[in-house]
Amino acid sequence: MPNIKSAKKRTLVIAKKTLKNKMIKSDLKTAIKKADLAIADNAENKNEVVKVAIKKIDMACTKGILHKNTAARKKSNLATRLNKSNA
């Protein structure tokens, strides 16, 4: 447990940031899973669901939660699977 005032503040700030990052990551994983499920089930709204997932990936990349190459790879994989299912 920190004794110094600034260290106490840092622990509070870090806890808030960790919670926010965890929420964004969880939301991202949910969106990707929904997109995968829509592609697998050949749902009618799969294009919209994939578009939402790609937007969430971009947002996570912008916030610094995902590395830009990781984001690009995830988007590419989603797009590839979508195009295969549309063909």
mmCIF file of the C-alpha atoms, coordinates in Angstrom:
data_MODEL
# 
_entry.id   MODEL 
# 
loop_
_atom_site.group_PDB 
_atom_site.id 
_atom_site.type_symbol 
_atom_site.label_atom_id 
_atom_site.label_alt_id 
_atom_site.label_comp_id 
_atom_site.label_asym_id 
_atom_site.label_entity_id 
_atom_site.label_seq_id 
_atom_site.pdbx_PDB_ins_code 
_atom_site.Cartn_x 
_atom_site.Cartn_y 
_atom_site.Cartn_z 
_atom_site.occupancy 
_atom_site.B_iso_or_equiv 
_atom_site.pdbx_formal_charge 
_atom_site.auth_seq_id 
_atom_site.auth_comp_id 
_atom_site.auth_asym_id 
_atom_site.auth_atom_id 
_atom_site.pdbx_PDB_model_num 
ATOM 1  C CA . MET A 1 1  ? 0.000   0.000   0.000   1.00 0.00 ? 1  MET A CA 1 
ATOM 2  C CA . PRO A 1 2  ? 1.507   3.350   -1.009  1.00 0.00 ? 2  PRO A CA 1 
ATOM 3  C CA . ASN A 1 3  ? 2.259   5.937   1.658   1.00 0.00 ? 3  ASN A CA 1 
ATOM 4  C CA . ILE A 1 4  ? 3.033   8.903   -0.565  1.00 0.00 ? 4  ILE A CA 1 
ATOM 5  C CA . LYS A 1 5  ? 0.121   11.012  -1.800  1.00 0.00 ? 5  LYS A CA 1 
ATOM 6  C CA . SER A 1 6  ? 1.194   10.936  -5.448  1.00 0.00 ? 6  SER A CA 1 
ATOM 7  C CA . ALA A 1 7  ? 1.605   7.148   -5.334  1.00 0.00 ? 7  ALA A CA 1 
ATOM 8  C CA . LYS A 1 8  ? -1.915  6.798   -3.921  1.00 0.00 ? 8  LYS A CA 1 
ATOM 9  C CA . LYS A 1 9  ? -3.255  8.930   -6.757  1.00 0.00 ? 9  LYS A CA 1 
ATOM 10 C CA . ARG A 1 10 ? -1.355  6.888   -9.351  1.00 0.00 ? 10 ARG A CA 1 
ATOM 11 C CA . THR A 1 11 ? -2.914  3.652   -8.067  1.00 0.00 ? 11 THR A CA 1 
ATOM 12 C CA . LEU A 1 12 ? -6.391  5.186   -8.436  1.00 0.00 ? 12 LEU A CA 1 
ATOM 13 C CA . VAL A 1 13 ? -5.638  6.473   -11.939 1.00 0.00 ? 13 VAL A CA 1 
ATOM 14 C CA . ILE A 1 14 ? -4.163  3.138   -13.021 1.00 0.00 ? 14 ILE A CA 1 
ATOM 15 C CA . ALA A 1 15 ? -7.222  1.298   -11.702 1.00 0.00 ? 15 ALA A CA 1 
ATOM 16 C CA . LYS A 1 16 ? -9.539  3.558   -13.746 1.00 0.00 ? 16 LYS A CA 1 
ATOM 17 C CA . LYS A 1 17 ? -7.463  3.142   -16.899 1.00 0.00 ? 17 LYS A CA 1 
ATOM 18 C CA . THR A 1 18 ? -7.283  -0.625  -16.439 1.00 0.00 ? 18 THR A CA 1 
ATOM 19 C CA . LEU A 1 19 ? -11.057 -0.833  -16.104 1.00 0.00 ? 19 LEU A CA 1 
ATOM 20 C CA . LYS A 1 20 ? -11.589 1.288   -19.230 1.00 0.00 ? 20 LYS A CA 1 
ATOM 21 C CA . ASN A 1 21 ? -9.114  -0.801  -21.262 1.00 0.00 ? 21 ASN A CA 1 
ATOM 22 C CA . LYS A 1 22 ? -10.748 -4.009  -20.033 1.00 0.00 ? 22 LYS A CA 1 
ATOM 23 C CA . MET A 1 23 ? -14.172 -2.748  -21.121 1.00 0.00 ? 23 MET A CA 1 
ATOM 24 C CA . ILE A 1 24 ? -12.904 -1.836  -24.590 1.00 0.00 ? 24 ILE A CA 1 
ATOM 25 C CA . LYS A 1 25 ? -11.143 -5.204  -24.985 1.00 0.00 ? 25 LYS A CA 1 
ATOM 26 C CA . SER A 1 26 ? -14.241 -7.100  -23.886 1.00 0.00 ? 26 SER A CA 1 
ATOM 27 C CA . ASP A 1 27 ? -16.448 -5.139  -26.279 1.00 0.00 ? 27 ASP A CA 1 
ATOM 28 C CA . LEU A 1 28 ? -13.965 -5.805  -29.090 1.00 0.00 ? 28 LEU A CA 1 
ATOM 29 C CA . LYS A 1 29 ? -13.876 -9.554  -28.437 1.00 0.00 ? 29 LYS A CA 1 
ATOM 30 C CA . THR A 1 30 ? -17.679 -9.677  -28.345 1.00 0.00 ? 30 THR A CA 1 
ATOM 31 C CA . ALA A 1 31 ? -17.937 -7.838  -31.673 1.00 0.00 ? 31 ALA A CA 1 
ATOM 32 C CA . ILE A 1 32 ? -15.423 -10.184 -33.315 1.00 0.00 ? 32 ILE A CA 1 
ATOM 33 C CA . LYS A 1 33 ? -17.244 -13.257 -31.985 1.00 0.00 ? 33 LYS A CA 1 
ATOM 34 C CA . LYS A 1 34 ? -20.570 -11.928 -33.286 1.00 0.00 ? 34 LYS A CA 1 
ATOM 35 C CA . ALA A 1 35 ? -18.996 -11.307 -36.704 1.00 0.00 ? 35 ALA A CA 1 
ATOM 36 C CA . ASP A 1 36 ? -17.515 -14.814 -36.794 1.00 0.00 ? 36 ASP A CA 1 
ATOM 37 C CA . LEU A 1 37 ? -20.869 -16.305 -35.842 1.00 0.00 ? 37 LEU A CA 1 
ATOM 38 C CA . ALA A 1 38 ? -22.708 -14.253 -38.474 1.00 0.00 ? 38 ALA A CA 1 
ATOM 39 C CA . ILE A 1 39 ? -20.238 -15.384 -41.151 1.00 0.00 ? 39 ILE A CA 1 
ATOM 40 C CA . ALA A 1 40 ? -20.468 -19.023 -40.049 1.00 0.00 ? 40 ALA A CA 1 
ATOM 41 C CA . ASP A 1 41 ? -24.281 -18.984 -39.992 1.00 0.00 ? 41 ASP A CA 1 
ATOM 42 C CA . ASN A 1 42 ? -24.393 -17.066 -43.300 1.00 0.00 ? 42 ASN A CA 1 
ATOM 43 C CA . ALA A 1 43 ? -26.699 -14.504 -41.684 1.00 0.00 ? 43 ALA A CA 1 
ATOM 44 C CA . GLU A 1 44 ? -28.378 -11.824 -43.773 1.00 0.00 ? 44 GLU A CA 1 
ATOM 45 C CA . ASN A 1 45 ? -26.804 -8.982  -41.793 1.00 0.00 ? 45 ASN A CA 1 
ATOM 46 C CA . LYS A 1 46 ? -23.258 -10.374 -41.810 1.00 0.00 ? 46 LYS A CA 1 
ATOM 47 C CA . ASN A 1 47 ? -21.897 -7.410  -43.807 1.00 0.00 ? 47 ASN A CA 1 
ATOM 48 C CA . GLU A 1 48 ? -23.168 -4.936  -41.205 1.00 0.00 ? 48 GLU A CA 1 
ATOM 49 C CA . VAL A 1 49 ? -21.912 -7.033  -38.285 1.00 0.00 ? 49 VAL A CA 1 
ATOM 50 C CA . VAL A 1 50 ? -18.440 -7.281  -39.838 1.00 0.00 ? 50 VAL A CA 1 
ATOM 51 C CA . LYS A 1 51 ? -18.450 -3.542  -40.495 1.00 0.00 ? 51 LYS A CA 1 
ATOM 52 C CA . VAL A 1 52 ? -19.201 -2.909  -36.800 1.00 0.00 ? 52 VAL A CA 1 
ATOM 53 C CA . ALA A 1 53 ? -16.428 -5.305  -35.753 1.00 0.00 ? 53 ALA A CA 1 
ATOM 54 C CA . ILE A 1 54 ? -13.915 -3.559  -38.024 1.00 0.00 ? 54 ILE A CA 1 
ATOM 55 C CA . LYS A 1 55 ? -14.922 -0.210  -36.559 1.00 0.00 ? 55 LYS A CA 1 
ATOM 56 C CA . LYS A 1 56 ? -14.359 -1.558  -33.024 1.00 0.00 ? 56 LYS A CA 1 
ATOM 57 C CA . ILE A 1 57 ? -10.937 -2.871  -34.074 1.00 0.00 ? 57 ILE A CA 1 
ATOM 58 C CA . ASP A 1 58 ? -10.022 0.557   -35.444 1.00 0.00 ? 58 ASP A CA 1 
ATOM 59 C CA . MET A 1 59 ? -11.201 2.244   -32.257 1.00 0.00 ? 59 MET A CA 1 
ATOM 60 C CA . ALA A 1 60 ? -9.141  -0.122  -30.100 1.00 0.00 ? 60 ALA A CA 1 
ATOM 61 C CA . CYS A 1 61 ? -6.104  0.583   -32.296 1.00 0.00 ? 61 CYS A CA 1 
ATOM 62 C CA . THR A 1 62 ? -6.641  4.336   -31.961 1.00 0.00 ? 62 THR A CA 1 
ATOM 63 C CA . LYS A 1 63 ? -6.891  4.055   -28.166 1.00 0.00 ? 63 LYS A CA 1 
ATOM 64 C CA . GLY A 1 64 ? -3.598  2.134   -28.072 1.00 0.00 ? 64 GLY A CA 1 
ATOM 65 C CA . ILE A 1 65 ? -5.127  -1.137  -26.906 1.00 0.00 ? 65 ILE A CA 1 
ATOM 66 C CA . LEU A 1 66 ? -4.164  -3.001  -30.071 1.00 0.00 ? 66 LEU A CA 1 
ATOM 67 C CA . HIS A 1 67 ? -0.975  -2.608  -32.075 1.00 0.00 ? 67 HIS A CA 1 
ATOM 68 C CA . LYS A 1 68 ? -1.611  -1.306  -35.588 1.00 0.00 ? 68 LYS A CA 1 
ATOM 69 C CA . ASN A 1 69 ? -0.317  -4.496  -37.229 1.00 0.00 ? 69 ASN A CA 1 
ATOM 70 C CA . THR A 1 70 ? -2.499  -6.643  -34.966 1.00 0.00 ? 70 THR A CA 1 
ATOM 71 C CA . ALA A 1 71 ? -5.511  -4.523  -35.900 1.00 0.00 ? 71 ALA A CA 1 
ATOM 72 C CA . ALA A 1 72 ? -4.672  -4.820  -39.595 1.00 0.00 ? 72 ALA A CA 1 
ATOM 73 C CA . ARG A 1 73 ? -4.319  -8.600  -39.290 1.00 0.00 ? 73 ARG A CA 1 
ATOM 74 C CA . LYS A 1 74 ? -7.655  -8.978  -37.483 1.00 0.00 ? 74 LYS A CA 1 
ATOM 75 C CA . LYS A 1 75 ? -9.443  -6.799  -40.060 1.00 0.00 ? 75 LYS A CA 1 
ATOM 76 C CA . SER A 1 76 ? -7.842  -8.707  -42.916 1.00 0.00 ? 76 SER A CA 1 
ATOM 77 C CA . ASN A 1 77 ? -8.896  -12.065 -41.468 1.00 0.00 ? 77 ASN A CA 1 
ATOM 78 C CA . LEU A 1 78 ? -12.472 -10.870 -41.033 1.00 0.00 ? 78 LEU A CA 1 
ATOM 79 C CA . ALA A 1 79 ? -12.612 -9.463  -44.554 1.00 0.00 ? 79 ALA A CA 1 
ATOM 80 C CA . THR A 1 80 ? -11.149 -12.646 -46.030 1.00 0.00 ? 80 THR A CA 1 
ATOM 81 C CA . ARG A 1 81 ? -13.692 -14.866 -44.283 1.00 0.00 ? 81 ARG A CA 1 
ATOM 82 C CA . LEU A 1 82 ? -16.515 -12.528 -45.309 1.00 0.00 ? 82 LEU A CA 1 
ATOM 83 C CA . ASN A 1 83 ? -15.446 -12.532 -48.949 1.00 0.00 ? 83 ASN A CA 1 
ATOM 84 C CA . LYS A 1 84 ? -15.163 -16.344 -48.977 1.00 0.00 ? 84 LYS A CA 1 
ATOM 85 C CA . SER A 1 85 ? -18.673 -16.668 -47.572 1.00 0.00 ? 85 SER A CA 1 
ATOM 86 C CA . ASN A 1 86 ? -20.077 -14.176 -50.094 1.00 0.00 ? 86 ASN A CA 1 
ATOM 87 C CA . ALA A 1 87 ? -18.501 -15.978 -53.038 1.00 0.00 ? 87 ALA A CA 1 
# 
